Amino acid sequence: MRDSPEKLLERLAATPDNTYPREILTEIRARLPEITPALIRVLEDCRQAPENFCDDSSSWMLPTFAAYFLAEAREKAAYRPLIALLICPLRKWKCFSGT
């Protein structure tokens, strides 16, 4: 039985920082049409609560992988969430702003 898109992204977030998650990324690429809504939600969630992506797990990489796959798929629905994330004030990113 295949993992749900959310479970697949959880597995990606749980990957140790020093490991390239080739198997998971290959599965995401193969199932991209099905996983696209979950990838867009990652960008939206990151915009709303960036602190959830600044912990010690690999979840900080999820928005990067999401943006990569959505760009690869040329997914137009990702444009607004990605732009909103990119113009997010740095002060909202406490893990990067030093506050």
Number of C-alpha atoms within 10 A of each C-alpha: 3 7 11 12 18 15 11 18 23 15 15 22 18 13 17 13 14 7 7 11 15 10 9 15 16 11 14 22 16 11 12 18 12 13 21 21 15 17 25 22 16 23 25 19 17 23 23 14 12 20 16 13 21 17 11 9 14 18 21 18 15 19 23 13 18 23 20 13 19 24 13 11 13 11 14 9 12 20 15 13 18 21 12 15 18 12 9 15 10 11 11 15 18 12 15 11 9 7 8
